[in-house]
Amino acid sequence: MDDAMTARTQAHHDALRLEISSIAEKLQDTLGQQITAFAVGLKDPRAIGKYARGENPKEATKKRLRELYVIVQVLLARETAETVRAWMIGAHPLLEDRAPAELLHEANSAPVERTATSDARSSYQSVVLAAEDFVGV
């Protein structure tokens, strides 16, 4: 198993086992509150700090935090936190020149919008594939 696949497998494992406070703290440390909050669809970036200190988010937010954590861990396996932040907010050719954080932010858009696109993959899956491509999987 190559390093990137090991990183993805480990990230998925960790995302399921870690407390959401730990996940929020790690995301906050890597991406900052604003990028993390935007990517998971929150209006208030301070909520990330509250979750890191133990406040319990809604289940949908927990799911999105865990998904973001996996992506970030895949990238951190080979890149610096600074590069991961830049990657998250920069346009990416595999994502139709949109920022990964933007696609993740839209994960809760109406199902009609998702169905109308020619690519049936979810925003999360598209971003994971782009992350893996970025690190050379």
N, C-alpha and C positions, 0 to 999 in steps of 0.2 A: 504494500500500500504506500503510495507516495505521500510526501509531506503535506500537500494541500488537502488530499482526501482525509488524511489523519486529522488535520486541523478542523475540517468540516465535521467529521464524525465526533471529535472531541467537543467542538462548539455546540453541536446539537445535544450531546450528552449533558454538558454543563448547563445549557439553557433550560433543560428539563429539571435539573437537580438544584440549581442555585435558587436562593431566595430572591424574590423580585427586588428587594432592597439592594442586594449585591449586584444584580444585573444593572439596575438604574445607576448605582454608584460607578460601576465600570464604564458604562456608556457616557455618563457625565464627565468622567475623567478623560476619556478618549475624544469624544465629539463635542463636549460642552452641552450646557442645558438647552440652548436655542436650537442647535441642529437636531439633537435627540428629540426634543419636544415636537419640532416640525415634522420629523420623519415618522413619528408615531401618531400624528394627528392631534396633538394637544395645542391649545391656544396659549396657555400660560407656561413658559419655560421653567418657572419656579416649581412647578409640579414635579419635575424630575428630581430636584433636590429633596422635596417632601417624600417622594418614594424611596430615595436613597436613605433617608432617615427613618424609614419604616412605615410611612403611611401606605395604606393599601389601595392601589388603583382598581378600576373596573376590570373585569375579566378581559374585555376586548383590548384594553390598554396593556394588560399583562402579556397577552398573546403577541401584540405588536412589539413590545419591548424585547420579548424573547426572540422574535424573528430578527429584529435589528441587531441584537447581540450576536447571533450566529454569523450574520454578514460581517460585522465588525471583527469578530474573532478570526474569520477566514482571511480577512485582509491583514490583520495584525500578525498573522503567522509569518508574513514576508515583508511587511511594510511598517514604517514608523507611524505613530499616531498622527503626526502632522500630515503625512501623505494620505492617510485614511480620511481625515477631515476634508482635505482638498478633493479627494476622489468623490466623497459623498455629495459635495455641492457643485462639482464641475459637470459640464456637459459630457456625455459618454456616447460614442458612436453606436455601440450595441443597444443603446436605449433610445434610439432615434434622437440623439443629441440632447437628451434631457438629463437632468441631474438625478442620480439615484435617490437622494432624499426626497425629491419632488414626486417620483413614482411611488415611493413608500408612503408618503403623505396622503396620496390619493387612494390608498388601499380600501378605504371605506366609501368610495364613490358608488353611485347607484349601479346595481348589477347590469342595467341596460347599457351603460357606458362600456363596461368590461366586455359584454357580449358583442357589442358593435365593432370592437377592434378586430383586426384580422388575425392577431396573435392571441391565441386562447390562454397563454400562460398568465398567471397572476403577476402583479407588480413585484411581489416578493420573489417569485421564482426567477423573473427576468433580472432582478438586481443580484441575486445569488449567482446566476450564470455569468453576469458581467463582472462580478467580483472575482470569480474563479478565473475568468479570462484574463483579468488584470494581473493576477498573481501567477499566471502561467500554468493553470491546470490543464 
